[in-house]
């Protein structure tokens, strides 16, 4: 089998472009804003030396009590951003729990050799694109890649059109490989519209 055929056998996608949900993008933007706000607070503090004294001998910092409130405000701002990011992370993780369960069950069925059950997690278009016999042949051609014992998803996104999970899988040989799954709603159930085992999108 050529290398091109091997790639096709463990990577099947109707929509090869990675799906980026607005929640995932918002988390990255908020993270950047936290860093920027913190740097501004540090810079403002550095511009006010605490060891200077006025002509009367009183420390300059004591004559400018507003600096304390600036520090409190900056700290509060950072805290708010942290809470918002934690909330977004929890929301995305909760909303993608359904797709995550489907991905784990798909991997478990394929690893156990229950190809019909694994294939049943496919959406109707993916079943048409990769029928059961083609899927079975793909798994049997790369048995070690589908001999998955554990999965870990570090990238998650979800929007009105579907969900995407990406991370790594630990195979029985003890090594880790990249995996990714793309889902869409079909009759109120999450179904696979694309998957990659052993390669990145």
N, C-alpha and C positions, 0 to 999 in steps of 0.2 A: 504493500500500500504506500502511495506517495505521501510526502509530508503534507501536501495540500489536502488530501483525503482525510488524513488523521485530524487535521484542524477542524474540518467539517463535521467529523464524527463526534467531537466533544463540545462543539460550539454551534448552537442553532438559534437563530434570531430572526424575527420578522421586523424588528425595529432596532438596528445595531447602534443607533445614537443613544448615549447614556441619558437617562431621564433625570433632570435636575428639578426637584421640588422647591417651591418657594420657601418652605420651612428651613431646608438645609442652607439655602442661600442667605436667609435672614440671620441664621446663627453665625455664619462667618462674618457678616457685616457688623453684628453687635459685638463680636469678639474684637474686631479692629477698633470699634469706637471706645471700648473699655480701655484698651492700651493707649489710645490717643488722649482720652480724658485723664488717665493717670499721669502720663508724661507732662501734660499741661499743669497739673497740680504740683508736680515735683519742680518744674521750671519756675512756677510762681513763688514757691517757697524758697528756692535758691536765690532769687532776686532780692530777698529781704534778709540780710545777714543778722543773726541773732546776737552777735558779740559787739555790735556798734553801740556807742553811747552818745547822747546829745550833750550840749554845753553844760547842762546842769548835772551831768553824771548819771542820768536815768537811762536804762537800756532802751534802745529804739523800739525793740519788740514790745515793751510794756506800754509805749505810747501809741501803738497800733493794734488794739485788741481785735480789729476786724480780721486780722490774719488767722486767728483761731477759728472764726466762723467760716473763712474760706476753706480751711483744712477740713472742717466738719462737713461742709457742703460737698467737697470733692469726694470725701470718704462715702458720704451718703449716695452720691451719684454712682460711684463704682459698685456699691452694694446693690443698688437698683438694677444695674446692668447684669450683675451676676445672677440675681433672682430671675430676671427675664430670660436669660440664656438657659438657666436650669429648667425653667418652665417650658421653654421651646423644646429642649432635649427630651424632657419627660413626655410631652405631647406627641412628638414624632415617634418616640419609642413605643408609646401606647398605640398609636394609630397604625403602626407597621407590625404589630404583634401577630395579626392575622396572616399577612403575607409571610412573615418569618416562620410561622408554624407550617405553612404549606411547603416552603422551601426545605425545611428539615424533614418533613414526611416524604417529599419527593426523593431526597438523597437517601433516606432510610430504605425506601422501596427499591430504588435502583441498586443499592448496595446488597440488598437481600435477594436480588434476582427476580423480584416481583415486577416485571417490566410493564405488565398491564395496569397495575395500580399506579405506578409512577407516571405512565402515559396518561392516565385519567386526570392528572393535575394540569394537563395542557389545555389551553383555550381551543375553541373550535378552529380558528385559523391556523394555530400551530399544529394541531392534529392533522389538518389537511396538508400542511407544508412538510411535516415529518410524521408519516403514519407509524403505527406500532411496529411493523416489521423493520422499518428504517431505523427507528429509535433503538430497537433491540439489537440490531446489527452494530449500531454506533457504540452502545455500551459494551458489547462483547468484544469489539475491536480494541477497546481501551479499558479493560477490567480494573486495572490498578487505580485509574483516575476516579472511578465511580465506587471504589471500595472505601467509602467515607465513614469515619467513626465519630467525627465531631465537626461542628461548624461554628464560626464566629463572624458576626457582621459588624463592621466598623463604620460603614457608610449607609445611610438611610435617607430616603426622600419619598414624599407622598404628595399628591395633588389631586385635583378632580378627575384626572384622566387615568391615574394608576399609581403604582408604587415601584420603587427600585431598592434592592438590597445588594450590597457588595461587601466582600470580606475574604476570609480564608477558610479552607477545609483541611482537616487533618485526616490523612488516609492511613490505612492499616500499616503501611510500611514505615510510618512515623514521620513522614515529611508533610509539609503544608503546601497547598496549592491555592491560587486565586480562584474565586468563584463569584458569580453575579447572577441575579435573577430580576426579571422585569415582569410585573403583574398588571392585570386589568380586571375590572369587575365583569362577571358574566353570570347573569341570573342571580345577582346578589352574592355570588361566591367569588373568591379570589382565584384566578387562573393564570398560569404561566403563558406569557406571549414571547418570551425570550429567555435563554439561559446560557451561561458559559461555565464550563468546568475545566480548570487548568489554564485559562487565559483571561486577560482583561479586555474590557470593551475597547 
